[in-house]
């Protein structure tokens, strides 16, 4: 009996080939490194704890502009909730078999499997090619992926928003409280943007790299709406959450490379900036 041809691997191959070509081109850039001093050691794993702790306690150190950013992010997410119903209805009415395969095998894995593969590729290339920036990027991607994945669980379980495909879903405004739903924010989108923001930060000297990274992350988020797993505002919140986390970890590691040390030369005291190579 003849079986219909599967389009799973062609779609998957296209995405993988595109990702590999983009990755290799980015790694070959000759622009100056950003963070290039990370290594897989005890200090690296200690950073997971200290960065998570400091991310959670950051509001106590915020200034006025930080609170303005929070207000802006909250306003953007709140505006998206007004479009949750119409966007979901439009997407469900315009689904097709071809797009189903693309999202299932090409876009949805961008928030997990492909992201993990990219981390391994960056780190492995860094080791094999003696490229410290690539190696550090892979390690930062891994930390951002883990930390964002842990932290996003708190709003997920506390808000208790019901997913659009849940059998008892009563629409986009079905918020049932702690432990009664896991829709808000989108975890896949959070992971995709947490990883993309690290790549964008590390290779910001090359304009097309951030554009490519954030485009792929956006497609991962849109696939969650298309698959009826999340509302639009879930994806918007996940994108913000992931980006903030990735940039926070990138800044932290960049700060660790630069340190101020007291110096005394010729009887004159001062402070020198030390770059840890």
C-alpha positions in Angstrom: 0.0 0.0 0.0 1.5 3.4 -1.0 1.8 6.0 1.7 1.4 9.6 1.0 4.7 11.5 0.9 5.5 13.4 4.1 6.5 17.0 4.0 7.9 16.9 7.5 11.6 16.6 6.6 11.6 19.1 3.7 10.2 21.8 5.9 12.5 20.9 8.7 15.5 20.8 6.4 14.8 24.2 5.0 14.6 25.7 8.5 17.8 23.9 9.6 19.8 24.8 6.5 18.7 28.5 6.8 19.7 28.5 10.5 23.0 26.9 9.8 23.9 29.2 7.0 22.9 32.3 9.1 24.9 31.0 12.0 28.1 30.3 10.1 28.0 33.6 8.4 27.5 35.4 11.7 30.4 33.5 13.3 32.7 34.5 10.5 32.2 38.2 11.1 35.4 40.0 12.0 33.8 42.8 14.1 35.0 43.3 17.6 33.8 40.8 20.3 31.3 41.7 22.9 31.4 39.1 25.7 34.2 36.7 24.9 35.6 35.5 28.3 33.0 32.9 29.5 34.1 29.3 30.2 32.2 26.2 31.3 33.4 26.3 34.9 32.0 26.7 38.5 31.8 30.5 38.2 29.6 30.1 35.1 27.1 27.9 36.9 27.2 30.2 40.0 26.1 33.0 37.6 22.8 31.1 37.1 21.9 31.7 40.8 23.2 35.2 41.1 21.6 36.4 37.9 18.3 34.8 38.7 18.3 36.4 42.2 19.3 39.8 40.9 16.7 39.7 38.1 14.0 39.0 40.7 15.1 41.7 43.1 15.9 44.3 40.3 12.7 46.4 41.0 14.2 47.5 44.4 17.0 49.1 42.5 14.9 50.7 39.7 15.0 54.3 38.9 12.2 56.4 37.3 13.0 55.4 33.7 12.8 51.7 34.6 9.3 52.2 36.0 8.4 54.0 32.8 9.6 51.1 30.8 7.5 48.7 32.9 4.4 50.9 32.3 5.1 50.9 28.6 5.4 47.1 28.5 2.2 46.7 30.6 0.4 49.1 28.3 1.5 47.2 25.2 0.4 43.9 26.7 -3.0 45.4 27.9 -3.6 46.8 24.4 -2.9 43.3 22.9 -5.6 41.8 25.1 -8.1 43.9 23.3 -7.2 42.2 20.1 -7.0 38.6 21.5 -10.5 37.6 20.4 -10.5 39.1 16.8 -6.9 37.9 16.1 -7.8 34.3 17.3 -11.0 34.2 15.2 -9.2 35.5 12.1 -6.3 33.0 12.4 -8.7 30.0 13.0 -10.7 30.9 9.9 -7.7 31.1 7.7 -5.8 27.9 8.6 -4.5 25.6 5.9 -2.8 22.2 5.7 0.4 23.6 4.2 0.8 26.2 6.9 0.0 23.6 9.6 3.1 21.7 8.5 5.3 24.7 8.4 4.3 25.9 11.9 4.5 22.4 13.4 7.8 21.3 12.0 9.5 24.6 11.0 8.4 27.3 13.4 7.1 25.9 16.7 10.5 24.1 17.5 12.3 27.5 17.3 11.3 28.0 20.9 12.8 24.8 22.1 14.6 22.2 20.0 16.1 24.5 17.4 17.1 27.0 20.2 18.9 24.2 22.0 20.6 23.1 18.8 21.7 26.7 18.1 23.3 26.9 21.6 25.2 23.7 20.9 26.3 25.0 17.5 27.6 28.3 18.9 29.5 26.6 21.7 30.9 23.8 19.6 32.1 26.2 16.9 33.7 28.3 19.6 35.7 25.4 20.9 36.6 24.0 17.5 37.5 27.3 15.9 39.0 28.9 19.0 36.4 31.6 18.8 35.8 33.0 22.3 32.9 35.2 21.3 31.0 32.2 19.8 31.8 30.0 22.8 30.6 32.7 25.2 27.5 33.3 23.1 26.5 29.7 23.4 26.9 29.7 27.1 25.0 32.9 27.5 22.2 31.5 25.3 22.0 28.5 27.6 21.8 30.6 30.7 19.2 32.9 29.3 17.1 29.9 28.1 17.2 28.3 31.6 16.7 31.4 33.6 13.8 32.7 31.5 12.2 29.3 31.5 12.3 29.2 35.3 11.1 32.8 35.9 8.3 32.7 33.4 6.7 29.9 35.5 5.7 32.4 38.2 3.3 34.6 36.1 2.1 31.5 34.3 0.9 29.8 37.4 -0.1 32.9 39.3 -2.3 34.4 36.6 -4.0 31.1 35.7 -5.1 32.2 32.2 -6.8 29.4 30.3 -5.4 28.5 26.9 -7.6 29.1 23.8 -7.6 25.4 22.9 -8.7 24.2 26.4 -12.0 22.3 26.5 -13.3 24.7 29.2 -12.0 27.9 27.7 -14.5 30.8 27.9 -12.6 33.1 25.7 -9.6 35.4 26.0 -10.7 36.9 29.3 -10.8 33.6 31.1 -8.4 34.2 34.0 -9.1 31.7 36.8 -6.3 32.5 39.2 -3.3 30.5 40.6 -2.7 27.0 39.2 -5.8 27.0 37.0 -4.2 27.8 33.6 -0.8 28.2 32.0 -1.4 30.4 29.0 0.1 33.8 30.1 2.9 34.4 29.1 3.8 32.1 26.2 6.8 29.9 27.4 7.9 29.1 23.8 7.9 32.7 22.9 9.8 33.7 26.0 12.5 31.1 25.3 12.8 32.1 21.6 13.3 35.8 22.5 15.6 35.1 25.4 17.9 33.2 23.1 17.5 35.7 20.2 18.2 38.7 22.4 21.6 37.2 23.4 22.6 36.6 19.8 21.4 40.1 18.8 23.4 41.6 21.7 26.6 39.7 20.9 26.5 40.4 17.2 24.9 43.8 17.3 27.8 45.2 15.2 26.4 43.3 12.2 22.9 44.8 11.6 21.3 41.8 9.8 22.1 39.4 12.7 19.7 41.0 15.3 17.1 41.3 12.5 17.4 37.6 11.7 17.4 36.6 15.3 14.3 38.6 16.3 12.5 37.6 13.1 12.9 33.9 13.8 11.8 34.5 17.4 8.7 36.4 16.2 7.8 33.5 13.8 8.0 31.1 16.8 5.6 33.3 18.7 3.2 33.6 15.8 3.2 29.9 15.4 1.8 29.6 19.0 -1.1 31.8 18.0 -1.7 29.8 14.8 -1.6 26.5 16.6 -4.3 27.9 19.0 -2.1 27.4 22.0 -1.8 31.0 23.0 -3.6 34.4 22.7 -1.9 37.4 21.1 -1.2 39.0 24.4 0.4 35.8 25.7 2.9 36.1 22.9 3.5 39.8 23.3 4.2 39.3 27.0 6.5 36.4 26.3 8.4 38.4 23.8 8.9 41.2 26.3 9.8 38.8 29.1 12.3 36.9 27.1 14.0 39.9 25.6 14.3 41.6 29.0 15.8 38.5 30.5 18.3 37.9 27.6 19.4 41.5 27.6 19.8 41.5 31.4 22.0 38.4 31.3 24.0 39.9 28.4 24.6 43.1 30.3 25.6 41.2 33.4 28.2 39.2 31.6 29.5 42.2 29.8 29.9 44.0 33.1 31.8 41.0 34.5 34.4 41.5 31.7 35.0 45.1 32.7 36.0 45.9 36.2 37.5 48.9 38.1 40.6 48.3 40.1 42.5 50.9 42.3 46.0 51.7 41.0 49.0 53.6 42.2 51.6 54.8 39.8 54.5 57.1 40.6 52.8 58.1 43.9 49.6 59.0 42.1 46.5 57.0 43.1 43.7 56.3 40.6 41.3 53.8 39.1 42.0 51.6 36.1 39.5 49.8 33.9 40.4 46.2 33.5 39.1 44.0 30.6 39.1 40.3 31.5 40.3 38.5 28.4 
